[in-house]
Amino acid sequence: MSAISALLFPPSPSLLVLPPPPSPFFPLPAALLSLYKPPTALFSAPKPQLRLLPRRALSSHEETAEPSPSATVTVDNAQSPDATAFLIRARNRIGLLQVITRVFKVLGLRIERATVEVEGEFFVKRFLVVDSHGAKIEDPESLDRIERALRDAIDGAADRTPAGPGTARLGSRGLVVRRAGLVPESGEGKAKAERMFSLMDGFLKNDPISLQKDILDHVEYTVARSRFSFDDFEAYQALSHSVRDRLIERWHDTHAYFKRKDPKRLYFLSLEFLMGRSLSNSAINLGIRDQYADALNQLGFEFEVLAEQEGDAAQGNGGLARFSACHMDSLATMDFPAWGYGLRYQYGLFRQVILDGFQHEQPDYWLNFGNPWETERIPVSYAVKFYGTVEEKDFNGGKCKVWVPGETVEAVAYDNPIPGYGTRNTINLRLWSAKPSDLYDMESYDTGDYINAVINRQKAETISSVLYPDDRSYQGKELRLKQQYFFVSASVQDIIRRFKDSHNDFNQFPEKVALQLNDTHPSLAIPEVMRVLVDEELLSWKQAWDIVCKIFSCTTHTVVPEGLEKIPVDLLGSVLPRHLQIIFDINLSFVEELKKHFGLDFNRLSRMSIVEEGAVKSIRMANLSIVCCHTVNGVSRVHLDILKTKVFKDFYELWPQKFHYKTNGVTQRRWLVVSNPGLCGLISKWLGTDAWIRDMDLLMGLRDHAVDAELQQEWKMVRRINKIRLAEFIEAMTGMKVSPDAMFDVQIKRIHEYKRQLLNILGIIYRYDCIKNMKESDRRKVVPRVCIIGGKAAPGYKMAKKIIKLCHAVGETINNDSDIGDLLKLVFIPDYNVSVAELVIPGSDISQHISTAGHEASGTGSMKFLMNGCLLLATADGATIEIIEEIGEDNMFLFGAKVHEVPKLREKAQNHGMPLQFARALKMVRDGYFDYEDYFKSLCDSIEGGGDFYLLGNDFASYLEAQQAAADKAFVDQERWTKMSILSTAGSGRFSSDRTVGEYAHQTWGIEPCRCPF
């Protein structure tokens, strides 16, 4: 056997089945390639079958071999006058030669000569290498970098350590892969194995021809269409599966590497993940978007057109859900070992349909055509229990609790790969879907009760059917509780199973696991972990409690105590009887501890107790989270102040060290690179690098060019193109033509009274009234404005729905008034979602973030607009205060009351009349100027008569001042406006989710990066 054959097919009888090396095939240097002659058996043996066996099923001779000694890399510059010698000694491994040569190629080095010697199970390779100019490498820093790259690559390949005859073990414990039918000791078995590894030892290629072949193969074999006749949607499906193939390669590598390194892992629990579309984001993060575009162009398709075929994965609503999605992107990009857990809703957030100006809700059938990005893991399922009774039984001379459930549902995993940018790491978002238990199905079928079998199936699947079921009824409350527990139970079982695969001592659990609760929805995970540790793993209560208090942290998004989640005790005791017992036990210990600190201060004890007494006895989920979590995070500096002084004042006085804040951020990959490629390219051009995509602080370099005439001209051109795209979208959606020369004034967010869309509409009414009563000569001086509003109202939120109707009624009047023309337009964009935001935000001139001060916890919408160079019109609320610190008050338009002024202003509002301008606009609505006066009566009544809780009247004058005197004046001076726009983008680096995740990782979770080597 030749030296290279010996390297590729070592004599060891044991074989490995782990992911292949992490990049495409590279040609071997000619000096090495000439040595290689593949065995003929390699091309005739059939592909072996693989099956998974539990580790306990293996006999003793199937245990894993001891790991090999570390490889050595030595640099010798004295061996050759014109080349640098690298001597590598390592254990024989399949594919390692390609890994090493690949490292040299990636680093831009050329192999001049090479020799290979075999010493038993080891080889010694000597490479004589020169740089890209053909020169010897003598810089110590460069040599050190090359040496470290080689070591990382060899260590990555070392994950392929053989596991024994016919088996390969994934990590130190857990599942073992057995090759059914392989007998490595025989010549036939060895030939089969060699054949398999020759096929596996490489990755999918990314050249245009390979990409085209992959796409067409998926058209024919996955989508089942003729490759000679398929439409855009079918092309999108094939393209998505092709991208997904490459994601899966990296996904396997990443998790095999995590398993080998065994770092502390973060588990991010959230009931909502508003991911949006995946195609463009995945292709860009993989670094192959341009290659795909070229390949598709040659096939007669456009990447952008196919990307538009994808629907939104609307598995959430608003900022909390986007917070989760941005965190997943940053966790992957920053190489943190993390998993996301959530629910796979069959119907996402409802589709908003506008009929005659009224909102109607329709189901979002987002899974009708399948989801090419997910992988159903049918073997990964867990039984989730509900109802029943708790029994006490004798065990080992003591007593233990046994929960006997009345209903059992199966949680089936659906995995979604999340790729990082500029890294090989691809982490996992695991969503759970509810299925009926096979046991109950079989019992029904066996007895001929087919109708009951169908009913059981429907009842089980309802748990993961709908995002945010209406909880105004008992049945709705019960369904929401079952959703929350179903999700956390499956996730906790999965987390503990993964831990036990590699460890057998639960004292190590806090060193290997961090659990992050995104708001209080997943807080049932706390009693669930206690239940599993005490009832199933048989730990003592004290040991289990110590573990729980070390692993949990939470982030709260609440700003008012009334918004905190509570679960009626009767409901919780019916659905989860054992968990109610555990919560009562936790609360008993906690209250006793409180008495030691505060004595018999019953008012304080009552406020802080997890159990709320009253007409409806309830469990305060926020209190449970604070008691059990080691860290409670707010989402901005202002939000933390509200938590400390208002929402959780008593808890802050008890445990000030628990409370912190991490200002929210958004991912620049989604909100700049994907949504605004023109601006992205322009930024990279003027900074001289695209490294800002991973390090947003580099954007500050734009400040040096903010007044450069050439940059300003290019900046305006990019923004105008984006406005034209938005204008075309508005015409397609509403039939209304708008001028891109006008100021695009945008407010897109969930419709809610505190977000004050009503203030915006009343300001538009006042502007309309002023223009209507102007002389013709004065109208020529008016800055044309297109006012764009978008957002959904919760189905049961009547006041928000009336605001949507008012917007349409006002727009109907203004848009059809010939006296106004193009000076003022009002557009409502229906069914606002992530994909719509990706189009609207880059085309906006000014965006409104006008919540009543003290009501917005953070406000990530403003950050997306800021990154895209859109100017902000805002109140000093949430994260806006920190934005002011970064870009300065001169580069935005501020108005309204401050947080500390709001309480006193509310008292005054009850005794003072409203401003004349505000009263005039409101009277036009009340008097039926826009029709529907009876319908809008309750809307007007909520403001008049001292009921203006959100201070619309108080802030109206300063709002008009910011809109007309400040914003209009600045827009006329396009040089100044463009400078402000550039400085807004330059100051947005602090609001990247990368910074947020980095702070969480180091200050809260205690996790370190674990970068999968290339």
NORRA-V423707 format. One record per backbone hydrogen bond with DSSP energy under -0.5 kcal/mol. NH is the residue of the N-H (numbers start at 0). CO is the residue of the C=O. Records with the same first field share a line. If there is no record, write none. Layout:
NH: CO + CO
This chain:
5: 1
6: 2
7: 3
8: 4
14: 163
22: 20
24: 202
31: 28
32: 28
33: 29
34: 31
35: 31 + 32
41: 38
42: 39
43: 40
44: 40
48: 179
50: 177
52: 175
56: 53
57: 54
61: 58
62: 59
71: 88
73: 86
75: 84
83: 128
84: 75
85: 126
86: 73 + 84
87: 85 + 124
88: 71
89: 122
91: 120
95: 92
98: 94
99: 95
100: 96
101: 97
102: 98
103: 99
104: 100
105: 101
106: 102
107: 104
108: 103
109: 129
111: 109 + 127
112: 127
114: 125
116: 123
118: 121
121: 118
122: 89
123: 116
124: 87
125: 114
126: 85 + 124
127: 112
128: 83 + 126
129: 109
130: 134
133: 130
137: 135
142: 138
143: 139
144: 140
145: 141
146: 142
147: 143
148: 144
149: 145
150: 146
151: 147
152: 148
153: 149
154: 150
155: 151
156: 152
157: 153
158: 155
159: 156
160: 157
162: 14 + 166
166: 163
167: 176
169: 174
170: 168
175: 52
176: 167
177: 50 + 175
178: 165
179: 48 + 177
181: 178
185: 182
188: 182
189: 185
190: 186
191: 187
192: 188
193: 189
194: 190
195: 191
196: 192
197: 193
198: 194
199: 195
200: 196
201: 199
210: 206
211: 207
212: 208
213: 209
214: 210
215: 211
216: 212
217: 213
218: 214
219: 215
220: 216
221: 217
222: 217
223: 217
224: 218
228: 225
234: 230
235: 231
236: 232
237: 233
238: 234
239: 235
240: 236
241: 237
242: 238
243: 239
244: 240
245: 241
246: 242
247: 243
248: 244
249: 245
250: 246
251: 247
252: 248
253: 249
254: 250
255: 251
256: 252
257: 253
258: 254
259: 255
260: 256
261: 257
264: 511
265: 336
266: 513
267: 265 + 338
268: 266 + 515
269: 267 + 340
272: 314
273: 320
274: 272 + 312
275: 312
281: 277
282: 278
283: 279
284: 280
285: 281
286: 282 + 283
287: 282
288: 282
291: 287
292: 288
293: 289
294: 290
295: 291
296: 292
297: 293
298: 294 + 295
299: 295 + 296
300: 295
305: 301
306: 302
307: 303
308: 305
309: 306
312: 275
313: 311
314: 272 + 312
321: 317
322: 318
323: 319
324: 320
325: 321
326: 322
327: 323
328: 324
329: 325
330: 326
331: 327
332: 328
333: 329
334: 331
335: 330
336: 1007
337: 335
338: 265
339: 427
340: 267
341: 429
343: 431
344: 342
345: 463
346: 464
347: 363
348: 313
350: 361
352: 350 + 359
354: 352 + 357
357: 354
359: 352
361: 350
364: 362
365: 363
366: 345
367: 364
369: 366
373: 370
374: 414
376: 412
377: 375
379: 376
380: 378
381: 410
383: 408
385: 406
386: 574
388: 403
390: 388 + 401
392: 390 + 399
394: 397
397: 394
399: 392
401: 390
403: 388 + 401
404: 402
405: 385
406: 385
408: 383
409: 434
410: 381
411: 409 + 432
412: 376 + 379
413: 430
414: 374
415: 428
416: 372
417: 426
418: 416
419: 424
421: 284
426: 417
427: 337
428: 415
429: 339 + 427
430: 413 + 428
431: 341
432: 411
434: 409
436: 407
440: 436
441: 437
442: 438
443: 439
444: 440
445: 441
446: 442
447: 444
448: 443
449: 447
452: 448
453: 449
454: 450
455: 451
456: 452
457: 453
458: 454
459: 455
460: 456
461: 457
462: 459
463: 460
464: 461
465: 461
466: 346
476: 472
477: 473
478: 474
479: 475
480: 476
481: 477
482: 478
483: 479
484: 480
485: 481
486: 482
487: 483
488: 484
489: 485
490: 486
491: 487
492: 488
493: 489
494: 490
495: 491
496: 492
497: 493
498: 494
499: 495
500: 496
501: 497 + 498
502: 498
507: 504
508: 505
510: 507
511: 507 + 508
512: 508
513: 264
514: 550
515: 266 + 513
516: 514 + 552
517: 268 + 515
518: 516 + 554
522: 519
524: 521
525: 522
526: 522
527: 523
528: 524
529: 525
530: 526
531: 527
532: 528
533: 529
534: 530
535: 530 + 531
536: 531
538: 532
543: 539
544: 540
545: 541
546: 542
547: 543
548: 544
549: 545 + 546
550: 546 + 547
551: 547
552: 514
553: 630
554: 516
555: 632
562: 559
563: 560
566: 618
568: 616
571: 567
572: 568
573: 569
574: 570
575: 571
579: 575
580: 576
581: 577
582: 578
583: 579
584: 580
585: 581
586: 582
587: 583
588: 584
589: 585
590: 586
591: 587
592: 588
593: 589
594: 590
595: 591
596: 592 + 593
597: 593
598: 594
600: 598
601: 599
604: 600
605: 601
606: 602
607: 603
608: 604
611: 609 + 617
612: 610
616: 614
617: 611
618: 566
619: 609 + 617
620: 564 + 618
621: 564
623: 619
624: 620
625: 621
626: 622
627: 623
628: 624
629: 551
630: 551
631: 657
632: 553
633: 659
639: 635
640: 636
641: 637
642: 638
643: 639
644: 640
645: 641
646: 641
647: 642
648: 645
651: 647
652: 648
653: 649
654: 650
657: 654
658: 655
659: 631
661: 633
663: 634
665: 990
670: 666
671: 667
672: 667
673: 668
674: 669
675: 671
679: 675
680: 676
681: 677
682: 678
683: 679
684: 680
685: 681
686: 682
687: 683
688: 683
692: 689
693: 690
694: 690
697: 694
698: 695
699: 696
700: 697
701: 698
702: 699
703: 700
704: 701
705: 702
707: 704
711: 707
712: 708
713: 709
714: 710
715: 711
716: 712
717: 713
718: 714
719: 715
720: 716
721: 717
722: 718
723: 719
724: 720
725: 721
726: 722
727: 723
728: 724
729: 725
730: 726
731: 727
732: 728
733: 729
734: 729 + 730
735: 729
741: 738
742: 783
744: 742 + 785
745: 743 + 845
746: 787
748: 746 + 789
750: 791
751: 749
754: 751
755: 751 + 752
756: 751
759: 755
760: 756
761: 757
762: 758
763: 759
764: 760
765: 761
766: 762
767: 763
768: 764
769: 765
770: 766
771: 767
772: 768
773: 770
778: 774
779: 775
780: 777
781: 778
783: 781
784: 822
785: 742
786: 784 + 824
787: 744 + 785
788: 826
789: 746
790: 828
796: 793
797: 795
800: 796
801: 797
802: 798
803: 799
804: 800
805: 801
806: 802
807: 803
808: 804
809: 805
810: 806
811: 807
812: 808
813: 809
814: 810
815: 811
816: 813
817: 815
819: 816
820: 816
822: 819
823: 820
824: 784
826: 786
828: 788 + 826
829: 827
836: 832
837: 833
838: 834 + 835
839: 835
840: 836
842: 838 + 839
843: 840
844: 743
845: 743
846: 870
847: 745
848: 872
851: 753
854: 851
856: 854
862: 858
863: 859
864: 860
865: 861
866: 862
867: 863
868: 865
869: 864
870: 844
872: 846
873: 871 + 892
874: 848
876: 874
878: 857
879: 876
880: 877
881: 878
882: 878
883: 879
884: 880
885: 881
886: 882
887: 883
890: 887
891: 888
892: 871
893: 891
894: 873
900: 897
901: 897 + 898
904: 900
905: 901
906: 902
907: 903
908: 904
909: 905 + 906
910: 907
911: 907
918: 914
919: 915
920: 916
921: 917
922: 918
923: 919
924: 920
925: 921
926: 922
927: 924
928: 923
929: 923
930: 927
935: 931
936: 932 + 933
939: 935
940: 936
941: 937
942: 939
943: 939
946: 943
947: 942
948: 946
950: 947
954: 950
955: 951 + 952
956: 952
958: 954
959: 955
960: 956
961: 957
962: 958
963: 959
964: 959 + 960
965: 960
966: 961
967: 962
968: 963
969: 965
970: 966
971: 967
972: 968
973: 971
976: 969 + 972
977: 973
978: 974
979: 975
980: 976
981: 977
982: 978
983: 979
984: 980
985: 981
986: 982
987: 984
990: 987
991: 988
992: 665
994: 991
995: 991
996: 992
997: 993
998: 994
999: 995
1000: 996
1001: 997
1002: 998
1003: 999
1004: 999
1005: 999 + 1000
1006: 1000
1009: 334
